[in-house]
Amino acid sequence: MSSIKPRVKVPKSASAGEVITIKTLINHQMESGQRKDSSGNVIPRKIINRFACTFNGQEVISVDIDPAVSANPYFEFQAKIPEAGEFVFTWVDDDGTVYEERKEIAIG
């Protein structure tokens, strides 16, 4: 599997009350557990099963992900920015591994 690396695009600044678009992508093969390898053995399931985003500790979005999602899951969503602060993006893998990315946004 390639290196698992989250990528997030958030504007560096916004006006108070502005609605911004956030884009996220994580490089992950998302193995469903239903395919077999060349020897006929089932490849174990390994997916990102949860994605969440908070802003200054408040939940913005939370998604439970099923095995049918394609590799490298991409999410695009909007958030209203009431103040300067920090977004925290979290992806949880089946094996319990947590991938996190943080982005700050200023009011300008």
Secondary structure, DSSP 8 states (H G I E B T S, - for coil): -----EEEE--SEE-TTEEEEEEEEE----B-S--B-TTS-B---B-EEEEEEEETTEEEEEEE--TTS-SS-EEEEEEEE-SSEEEEEEEEETTS-EEEEEEEEEE-
